[in-house]
Amino acid sequence: MPRKARSYDRHIPLPDPKYGNVKYAKFINYLMERGKKSVAQKIFYDALELVAEKMKSETSSSASIPAGVGTPSSVKGEGSKEKSIDGRAVFDQALKNVTPLMELKSRRIG
């Protein structure tokens, strides 16, 4: 008779249908209430689109200011590159910012 309990495989959620990313699917599952996954997906995707629109409006408003006028010297060259930042990049950066850098494990003594 085995004394050790059987270990089960961890369930990995399927990637989200729009972008095919597992991180987004996990966040949608965390956002979901009362089993309403389609509502959570709509909220998540609408939020990504809203962030993309705000980033686009910020970059267009900052591009209208001539380079070197009221901007630090490190930011001068950024207006000419025309970097496009979408909502997914902002979400990934936000997720990276809140993720802990180090894992702490408790140690049993005695």
C-alpha positions in Angstrom: 0.0 0.0 0.0 1.6 3.3 -1.1 1.9 5.9 1.6 2.5 8.9 -0.7 -0.4 10.6 -2.3 -0.6 10.5 -6.1 0.6 13.7 -7.7 -1.7 15.2 -10.4 -0.8 17.1 -13.4 -1.4 20.9 -13.2 -4.1 22.2 -15.3 -2.8 24.8 -17.8 -5.7 26.9 -19.3 -6.1 27.1 -23.1 -4.8 30.3 -24.7 -7.3 33.1 -25.2 -9.2 33.0 -28.6 -8.2 36.4 -29.8 -4.4 36.6 -29.2 -3.5 33.0 -28.4 -1.7 33.9 -25.2 -2.0 31.9 -22.0 -1.2 34.9 -19.7 -4.3 36.7 -21.1 -6.4 33.6 -20.6 -5.3 33.3 -17.0 -6.1 37.0 -16.4 -9.5 36.6 -18.0 -10.2 33.6 -15.7 -9.2 35.7 -12.7 -11.4 38.5 -13.9 -14.4 36.2 -14.4 -17.3 36.3 -11.9 -20.0 33.6 -11.6 -18.8 31.7 -14.6 -19.4 34.5 -17.1 -16.3 34.1 -19.2 -17.7 35.9 -22.3 -18.4 39.0 -20.2 -14.9 38.9 -18.7 -13.4 38.5 -22.2 -15.4 41.5 -23.4 -14.2 43.6 -20.5 -10.6 42.6 -21.0 -10.5 43.2 -24.8 -12.4 46.5 -24.4 -9.9 47.6 -21.8 -6.9 46.8 -24.1 -8.5 48.7 -27.0 -9.2 51.7 -24.7 -5.5 51.7 -23.6 -4.4 51.5 -27.2 -6.6 54.5 -28.1 -5.2 56.5 -25.2 -1.6 55.7 -26.0 -2.3 56.7 -29.7 -3.8 60.0 -28.6 -0.8 60.7 -26.3 1.7 60.0 -29.0 -0.1 62.1 -31.5 -0.4 65.0 -29.1 3.3 64.8 -28.1 4.3 64.5 -31.8 2.7 67.9 -32.5 5.2 69.6 -30.2 8.5 70.4 -32.0 11.4 68.4 -30.8 13.5 70.2 -28.2 10.7 72.5 -27.0 10.0 71.8 -23.4 11.3 68.3 -23.5 14.3 66.8 -21.9 17.3 65.9 -24.1 16.7 62.2 -23.6 13.2 62.4 -25.1 14.1 64.5 -28.2 14.8 61.5 -30.5 11.7 59.5 -29.6 9.2 61.5 -31.6 10.9 60.7 -34.9 10.8 57.0 -34.3 7.0 56.7 -34.3 6.8 53.8 -31.9 3.4 52.2 -31.8 2.4 51.0 -28.4 -0.7 48.8 -28.2 -2.7 47.8 -25.2 -1.0 44.4 -25.1 2.4 45.9 -24.6 1.1 48.1 -21.8 -0.6 45.1 -20.1 2.6 43.0 -20.4 4.7 45.8 -18.9 2.2 46.3 -16.1 2.2 42.5 -15.4 6.0 42.5 -15.4 6.0 45.5 -12.9 3.8 43.7 -10.4 5.5 40.3 -10.6 7.8 39.6 -7.7 11.5 39.3 -8.7 12.3 36.7 -6.1 10.4 33.7 -4.7 10.6 33.2 -0.9 10.1 29.7 0.5 9.6 28.9 4.1 12.1 26.7 5.8 11.1 24.2 8.5 13.4 24.1 11.5 13.3 21.3 14.0 
